[in-house]
Amino acid sequence: MPNILVIEDDANVNRGIAFSLEKSGNVVFSAETIKSAEEIAIANKIDLVICDINLPDGNGLDFVKWMRKQYRTYIICLTALDQEISQVMGYEAGADDYITKPFSLSVLLLKIEAYFNRVRNSNEEKEITSKDIRVLSREMKVWVREQEVLLTKNEWKMLSLFLRYPKQVLSKKQILENVFDIDGEFVDENTVAVNIRRLREKIEEDPAKPIYLKNIRGLGYIWNQEVG
């Protein structure tokens, strides 16, 4: 469930990209100016940026440079200029990839899918830590305060989801869609709360006073520790 920021001042192009990305299960933020894009990036954890070069309030490369100084985010530039010098400038500004207008939406989606596949494969190969919790994704093993704990399939999927998006509030709907097969089986409104409680009992020192999985009333749940 990656967060993707689309910066494109052509409203039709912006909507088309956003619609396709949302259908693929991504969370999409749309902006038409550099100013609004910066505000979105500051307020949300962005995993990937699609940035047009020519924007109403400046050059998109200026935003790319700003983004690169602030965050480690994958950036794909869009431009109507099919010139080698433009691509060179984009890479020098900090862009990771480039696509020239008019472009195939399917090609853009494939580039994005390929990037997130690489990220997932990389994450599966490394150890993940968060305070007193240590996780080996490939082996599906979890240690809490140096003691191995056994998780059910759904508990593991839920823990993995939160570790992918630390410090980010996830709604009950987002958790249901990513952890449970809501199309294949009945899931009542208490399913998330019940599974959160069970997971807390296994990872929290005091489940009544959680330091990892916190409830944000009216919004959802958040993994409240840094992940490395």
Stockholm file with secondary structure:
# STOCKHOLM 1.0

chainA/1-228         MPNILVIEDDANVNRGIAFSLEKSGNVVFSAETIKSAEEIAIANKIDLVICDINLPDGNGLDFVKWMRKQYRTYIICLTALDQEISQVMGYEAGADDYITKPFSLSVLLLKIEAYFNRVRNSNEEKEITSKDIRVLSREMKVWVREQEVLLTKNEWKMLSLFLRYPKQVLSKKQILENVFDIDGEFVDENTVAVNIRRLREKIEEDPAKPIYLKNIRGLGYIWNQEVG
#=GR chainA/1-228 SS CCEEEEECSCHHHHHHHHHHHHHTTCEEEEESSHHHHHHHHHHSCCSEEEEESEETTEEHHHHHHHHHHHCCCEEEEEESCCCHHHHHHHHHHTCSEEEESSCCHHHHHHHHHHHHHHHHHHHHHSEEEETTEEEETTTTEEEETTEEECCCHHHHHHHHHHHHSTTCCBCHHHHHHHHSCTTTSCCCTTHHHHHHHHHHHHHCSSTTSCSSEEEETTTEEEECSCCC
#=GC SS_cons         CCEEEEECSCHHHHHHHHHHHHHTTCEEEEESSHHHHHHHHHHSCCSEEEEESEETTEEHHHHHHHHHHHCCCEEEEEESCCCHHHHHHHHHHTCSEEEESSCCHHHHHHHHHHHHHHHHHHHHHSEEEETTEEEETTTTEEEETTEEECCCHHHHHHHHHHHHSTTCCBCHHHHHHHHSCTTTSCCCTTHHHHHHHHHHHHHCSSTTSCSSEEEETTTEEEECSCCC
//
